[in-house]
Amino acid sequence: MTDTAGSPASVGLGADEVVLVRARRRLRTLVVALEMAPFAETTRQAMQTYLEEDAAAAHAAFVRWSDLPRGVRDRRARLLREALS
């Protein structure tokens, strides 16, 4: 991710947070597709692509983030919310 103002990287957050933000955004799009066209081929393809391309990295980033001490997670989550608002 480019280090632009307001981005996770610009406020000192790590690569794992960037991966998690991207995954969350993509999953929101998938949720909408599942709501609007749950049986459409495009929805199936989007889910398949996410699973093949992004899910493993997002899961690994989440495991590492979950292993951080609670205070560190809270601070990073607060910084991330501020960067994205």
N, C-alpha and C positions, 0 to 999 in steps of 0.2 A: 504494500500500500504506500502511496506517495505520502510524504510527510507534509501535508497541507494543514493549514490552520483549522482546528476543530476536529481533526482526524485522531483516531486513537494513538497513532505513532507520535503526533505532535505534542501530546501531553505526557509522553514518557511511558506509555504502556507497551507491553511486549508483543511479540509475534503471536503468542497464544491468544491474547485478547483480540487481535486483528482477525485471526482465524475464526474465533467464536462470534464476533460481530458479523462477519460475512456469512457464516453458516446460519445464524439466526435470521438474517435478512432473507436469505434464500429459502429457508424453511417457512417463513411467513408467506412467501409467494406460493410455495407448494400447498400450504394450508388453504389459501384462496382457491387454487386450482381444484383441490379436493372438495371444497364446498360448492364450487360452481359447476364443475364437470368431472365428477369423481371417476367416471368410467371412460373418459375420452382417452384416445391413444396419446395425445400430447401430454396429458397428465401422467400417464404411465411412463412415458419417455422422460419427463422431467424428474420424476421420482427415481427412476433407474439411473439417470445421469448423476443425480446428487449422491446416490449410494456408491456409485463407481468412482466418482471424482472427489468428493468432499467429505463424506461421512467419516471415513477412517481418521483423517487429519483433525476433524472437529472433535471426534471422540477422544483422541489422544491429547489434544489441547485441553479439553474439559477435565480429563483425569489429572493432568499436571496442575491445572488451576485449582481443582478440588483438593489437591494435596498441600496447597499453600496454607499457612496459618490463617485463621479466621480474620484477624486484623488486617493482614495484607490483602486478602480477597475483598474485604469491605472497602478498603481504601481504593483499590484499583477499580472496583465497581462504581464507586462514587466518582472517580476521575473520568471513567468511561461515560457515565450518564451526563456529566457536565460537558464533555467533549462532543457528545452527540445531540445535545439540546440546543 
